[in-house]
Amino acid sequence: MKLIKGSIFILVILLGACTNVKKVQVIQDALSKSDSSYSKKEVVIDSTLIINNIVEKIASHKLDFVTMNAKFKVDYESEKNADAYIANISITKDTAMYITIRGAMGVIGLKALIKRDSVTLVFPLSKKIDRRPLSYLQEVVKIPFTFKTLQDLIVGNPIFMDSTKVTSFKKTEEKLQVSLLGVLFKNLIILNEDNTKVLNLKLDDIDIDQHRTCDISYSQHTPVFQTQFPLNRDISIGGKSKLVIHMEVKEYNFNEPLKYTFAIPRPGKRR
C-alpha cells in the first residue's frame, strides 16, 4: 500500500511540478532600483528588445525530438516522509507517454499511459485499472497543465512561458535574469551567459490565496541535437505543503524505438 500511494504521489509530481532558482525575493524590488536611472520610455524599449531576444533564443534551443526513452532516479522528501523511485519513461512526441514507476526491489507500483486527452493508470499489485480524462490529473494537482506542458517538463524544456510581458530584468557577466508576468504565474527565469540554457525557473502564483511557489534548478547539461539536455533537476515546491524533489536522468536516448511501452490489460483479463 505504501508503494502504491508513493507511486501515485511521484506520478503526480512528474505530471504537475510547476517549474525553476533558489528562493529569490520577488525581484521587482531590487531590479526596479537598478532600472531607476533610465526613463520610462527607455526601459520599455530595452525590455521589449531583451525579452523578444530571450523568447526567440529559448524557442530555438528547445529540445525537439520524435521519440524519447529515459530512466529517472527520483528522490523526494515531504513533511511526512521521504523515499526514492525509478521512473522509466517512453514518449512519442505530442501523442503518447508511457510511465512505469518502480520502488524497492524493483517492484512496479504504478504504470501510466498518458495521451493528449486521457490517462490510464494501472496498479499491478492490486490489478486495478483506472481510466480518466487528463483533466482528472489537472484537478488532482490544481494546475491546468496540458500534455505538451508535461512533455516539456520531462524533456527539460521550460514551461508556462505564456507571456512576453516583462516586469523586470537584470544582466550580469555570467547570467541574465528576467521576470515575466503570465496568465497564472509570475515566472522568474535565469539563463546562462549566452542565453542557450535555462538554469533556473521560479513560479509564483498570481492568485495570492493559493500560495503556490515552485523552484526548479537545471544542471549537468549535455549536448543533444544542437541544444542542451539537463540531466539533473532539483525541484522545491512550497505553499500549503512543502516538497523537495531531486530527479536525475540515468539513461536516455532520442529518436529510437520506444523501450518502456506496455499493454493495458483488458477488463476482466487475469494476468
C-alpha positions as CSV (number, residue, x, y, z in Angstrom):
1,M,0.0,0.0,0.0
2,K,2.8,2.4,0.8
3,L,4.4,1.7,-2.6
4,I,1.2,2.4,-4.4
5,K,0.5,5.6,-2.6
6,G,4.1,6.7,-3.0
7,S,4.0,5.8,-6.7
8,I,0.8,7.9,-7.3
9,F,2.5,10.7,-5.4
10,I,5.6,10.6,-7.6
11,L,3.4,10.4,-10.8
12,V,1.5,13.5,-9.7
13,I,4.8,15.3,-9.1
14,L,6.0,14.3,-12.5
15,L,2.8,15.5,-14.0
16,G,2.3,18.6,-12.0
17,A,5.5,20.0,-10.7
18,C,5.5,23.7,-11.8
19,T,8.9,24.9,-12.8
20,N,12.6,26.7,-12.0
21,V,16.1,29.5,-8.9
22,K,16.7,29.0,-5.2
23,K,14.5,31.4,-3.5
24,V,14.8,34.8,-4.9
25,Q,12.7,37.5,-3.4
26,V,10.2,38.9,-5.9
27,I,12.7,40.7,-7.9
28,Q,10.7,43.8,-8.7
29,D,12.1,45.5,-5.6
30,A,15.8,45.0,-6.4
31,L,15.6,45.4,-10.1
32,S,13.3,48.4,-10.1
33,K,16.1,50.2,-8.3
34,S,18.7,49.2,-10.8
35,D,16.4,50.4,-13.6
36,S,15.7,53.8,-12.0
37,S,18.4,55.6,-13.9
38,Y,16.5,55.1,-17.2
39,S,13.5,56.9,-18.4
40,K,10.2,55.0,-18.6
41,K,10.4,55.1,-22.4
42,E,13.9,53.7,-22.4
43,V,13.0,50.9,-20.0
44,V,10.1,49.9,-22.1
45,I,12.2,49.8,-25.3
46,D,15.1,47.9,-23.7
47,S,12.7,45.4,-22.0
48,T,10.9,44.7,-25.3
49,L,14.1,44.1,-27.2
50,I,15.6,41.9,-24.5
51,I,12.6,39.8,-23.9
52,N,12.0,39.3,-27.6
53,N,15.5,38.1,-28.0
54,I,15.2,35.8,-25.0
55,V,12.0,34.2,-26.1
56,E,13.4,33.6,-29.6
57,K,16.6,32.1,-28.2
58,I,14.7,29.8,-25.8
59,A,12.3,28.7,-28.5
60,S,15.2,28.0,-30.9
61,H,17.1,26.0,-28.3
62,K,14.2,23.9,-27.1
63,L,14.9,20.2,-27.4
64,D,13.0,18.8,-30.4
65,F,12.6,15.1,-31.0
66,V,10.4,12.3,-32.4
67,T,10.7,9.7,-29.6
68,M,12.4,9.6,-26.2
69,N,13.3,6.9,-23.8
70,A,14.6,7.8,-20.3
71,K,15.2,6.3,-16.9
72,F,14.9,8.8,-14.0
73,K,16.0,8.3,-10.4
74,V,13.6,10.3,-8.2
75,D,14.3,11.2,-4.6
76,Y,11.7,13.1,-2.7
77,E,11.2,14.5,0.8
78,S,7.9,15.8,2.1
79,E,6.8,17.0,5.6
80,K,5.7,13.4,6.3
81,N,8.1,11.1,4.7
82,A,10.9,10.5,2.2
83,D,11.5,7.8,-0.4
84,A,13.2,7.0,-3.8
85,Y,11.8,5.6,-7.0
86,I,12.9,4.7,-10.5
87,A,10.7,6.1,-13.3
88,N,11.0,4.6,-16.8
89,I,9.5,6.8,-19.5
90,S,8.9,6.5,-23.2
91,I,7.4,9.3,-25.2
92,T,6.1,9.6,-28.8
93,K,6.1,13.4,-29.2
94,D,2.7,15.1,-28.9
95,T,1.0,11.7,-28.9
96,A,1.5,9.3,-26.0
97,M,3.6,8.9,-22.9
98,Y,4.3,5.6,-21.0
99,I,5.5,5.9,-17.4
100,T,6.4,2.9,-15.2
101,I,7.3,3.6,-11.5
102,R,9.4,1.1,-9.5
103,G,10.0,1.1,-5.8
104,A,12.2,-1.0,-3.6
105,M,13.5,-4.3,-5.0
106,G,12.3,-3.3,-8.4
107,V,8.6,-3.7,-7.6
108,I,6.3,-1.9,-10.0
109,G,3.9,0.2,-8.1
110,L,2.2,2.1,-11.0
111,K,2.0,2.3,-14.8
112,A,0.5,5.2,-16.6
113,L,-0.4,5.7,-20.2
114,I,-1.0,9.4,-20.9
115,K,-2.4,10.7,-24.1
116,R,-3.4,14.1,-25.2
117,D,-6.8,14.0,-23.5
118,S,-6.7,10.9,-21.3
119,V,-4.7,9.0,-18.7
120,T,-4.9,5.3,-17.9
121,L,-3.5,4.2,-14.5
122,V,-2.6,0.5,-14.0
123,F,-1.9,-0.8,-10.5
124,P,-0.1,-4.2,-10.9
125,L,-0.2,-5.1,-7.2
126,S,-3.9,-4.8,-6.9
127,K,-4.7,-5.5,-10.6
128,K,-6.8,-2.4,-10.8
129,I,-7.1,-0.1,-13.8
130,D,-8.4,3.4,-13.7
131,R,-9.2,5.3,-16.9
132,R,-9.7,9.1,-16.6
133,P,-9.7,12.2,-18.7
134,L,-6.5,14.3,-18.5
135,S,-8.5,16.9,-16.6
136,Y,-8.6,14.4,-13.7
137,L,-4.8,14.9,-13.1
138,Q,-5.3,18.7,-13.6
139,E,-7.8,18.6,-10.7
140,V,-5.5,16.5,-8.5
141,V,-2.5,18.8,-8.8
142,K,-4.6,22.0,-9.2
143,I,-2.6,23.1,-12.2
144,P,-4.1,23.4,-15.7
145,F,-1.2,21.7,-17.5
146,T,-1.5,20.1,-20.9
147,F,0.1,17.1,-22.5
148,K,2.7,19.4,-24.0
149,T,3.4,21.0,-20.6
150,L,4.1,17.6,-19.1
151,Q,6.2,16.6,-22.2
152,D,8.3,19.8,-21.9
153,L,8.8,19.2,-18.2
154,I,10.2,15.7,-18.7
155,V,12.4,16.7,-21.6
156,G,13.8,19.6,-19.7
157,N,12.3,22.4,-21.8
158,P,10.9,25.5,-19.9
159,I,7.2,25.6,-19.2
160,F,4.5,28.2,-18.5
161,M,6.2,30.8,-20.7
162,D,2.8,32.0,-21.9
163,S,3.7,35.7,-21.9
164,T,6.3,38.1,-23.2
165,K,5.2,40.8,-20.7
166,V,8.5,41.6,-18.9
167,T,8.3,43.2,-15.4
168,S,12.0,43.4,-14.7
169,F,15.4,42.2,-15.9
170,K,19.0,42.2,-14.8
171,K,22.1,41.2,-16.6
172,T,25.5,40.2,-15.1
173,E,28.7,39.0,-16.7
174,E,27.6,35.4,-16.5
175,K,23.7,35.3,-16.3
176,L,20.6,37.0,-17.4
177,Q,17.6,37.3,-15.0
178,V,14.2,38.1,-16.4
179,S,10.8,38.3,-14.7
180,L,7.7,37.6,-16.8
181,L,4.0,38.1,-15.8
182,G,2.0,35.3,-17.3
183,V,-1.7,34.2,-17.1
184,L,-1.3,32.0,-14.0
185,F,2.2,32.6,-12.7
186,K,5.0,35.2,-12.3
187,N,7.9,33.5,-14.0
188,L,11.4,34.3,-13.0
189,I,13.9,32.9,-15.5
190,I,17.7,32.7,-15.1
191,L,19.8,31.9,-18.2
192,N,23.5,31.3,-18.8
193,E,25.7,33.9,-20.3
194,D,24.8,33.2,-24.0
195,N,21.1,32.5,-23.2
196,T,21.2,28.9,-24.5
197,K,20.5,27.2,-21.2
198,V,17.7,27.8,-18.7
199,L,19.4,27.3,-15.4
200,N,16.5,28.2,-13.1
201,L,12.8,28.9,-13.2
202,K,10.7,30.2,-10.3
203,L,7.0,30.3,-10.4
204,D,4.8,32.3,-8.1
205,D,1.1,32.0,-8.3
206,I,-0.6,35.2,-9.3
207,D,-3.5,34.2,-7.0
208,I,-2.1,35.0,-3.6
209,D,-4.7,32.9,-1.9
210,Q,-3.2,29.8,-3.5
211,H,0.3,30.5,-2.0
212,R,1.9,28.2,-4.7
213,T,5.6,28.6,-5.4
214,C,7.8,26.3,-7.3
215,D,11.6,26.5,-7.9
216,I,13.4,24.2,-10.4
217,S,17.1,24.2,-10.9
218,Y,18.5,22.6,-14.1
219,S,22.1,21.3,-14.1
220,Q,24.5,18.9,-15.8
221,H,23.5,19.9,-19.3
222,T,24.7,17.7,-22.1
223,P,24.6,18.4,-25.9
224,V,21.7,16.8,-27.7
225,F,20.7,17.8,-31.3
226,Q,22.5,21.2,-31.2
227,T,20.8,22.1,-27.9
228,Q,21.3,21.3,-24.2
229,F,19.6,18.5,-22.2
230,P,19.7,18.9,-18.4
231,L,20.4,15.6,-16.6
232,N,19.6,16.9,-13.1
233,R,16.6,18.8,-11.9
234,D,16.1,19.9,-8.3
235,I,12.5,21.0,-7.5
236,S,11.3,22.8,-4.5
237,I,7.5,23.2,-4.1
238,G,6.0,25.5,-1.5
239,G,2.5,26.5,-0.5
240,K,0.1,24.7,1.7
241,S,2.5,21.8,1.8
242,K,6.2,21.6,1.1
243,L,8.1,19.2,-1.1
244,V,11.7,18.8,-2.3
245,I,12.5,16.5,-5.3
246,H,15.7,15.5,-7.0
247,M,15.4,14.0,-10.5
248,E,18.4,12.5,-12.1
249,V,18.5,11.1,-15.6
250,K,20.3,7.8,-15.5
251,E,19.8,6.7,-19.1
252,Y,18.3,8.3,-22.2
253,N,18.1,8.2,-26.0
254,F,16.1,10.1,-28.6
255,N,14.6,9.1,-31.9
256,E,14.9,5.4,-31.3
257,P,12.2,2.7,-30.9
258,L,10.2,3.0,-27.7
259,K,11.6,1.0,-24.9
260,Y,9.3,1.2,-22.0
261,T,5.9,0.6,-23.6
262,F,3.3,-1.8,-22.1
263,A,-0.1,-3.2,-22.9
264,I,-3.2,-2.2,-20.9
265,P,-4.9,-5.4,-19.6
266,R,-8.4,-5.9,-21.0
267,P,-11.2,-5.6,-18.4
268,G,-11.6,-8.9,-16.6
269,K,-8.4,-10.3,-18.0
270,R,-6.3,-12.1,-15.4
271,R,-2.5,-11.8,-15.7
